[in-house]
Amino acid sequence: MKTISAMLLSLALMAPTAVAQADDRESSIRSVTPYSAKQDISIDLSTGFFAADPREAGVLLNGTVLHRIGYFEYGVDGTYGDAILSYEYEQLAGAGGVAWQTPIGLRLDALGELGGTYYRHVGTELFSSKPGAYGLLPTARARIGVSYMFVPRGPAHVSLGLWGYGEDDLTRKDMTYSYTETAGFGTPAPRSTTTTGRLGATRYGAMISLGGTFDF
């Protein structure tokens, strides 16, 4: 019995030392082999442009947070877009996909996303009091990206990347609304008007991103 107790006590005393040695080995591997972390969190801010149907184009701002575990990743992103002289939209989506982090700092990402897009001022016109239609639609998106991470050794890296994407609203919706058209050129007096705006679009775009990746 005393022998068994001594063995258990010895194992209990050795366990913290073994954990510490494992941590030291992991730190040593990271210091010798760059970009070797099994998990990381990346935070990116992006800006770019898009083309949409019918014959529209615009600019966008995007923020993305991703958690990578091995070759798989998941996260969330938000987008603000402005179709020039047309509508605006805000978008929030959940993302999931695969990532390949190479030892030379190059990273490849492929993501599928599902979320919602809130449209504003759809159908508005230049120099018009027409407010346009508002509404929320479900949206699906696919995006691929390639980025390069600087500062190879250590737990934090700066990243610069390029993204391409395509997205489509899963439905189309006609929104009818009324407004008062103010007096002006071609409109001698204020009048109440009812009109319809159609929500929904297919968009393709490209973005450049700047961000950080944190290993753990």
Helices and strands as residue ranges (DSSP letters): H 2-32, E 39-52, E 56-69, E 72-83, E 88-101, E 106-122, E 133-150, E 156-169, E 173-181, E 191-199, E 202-215
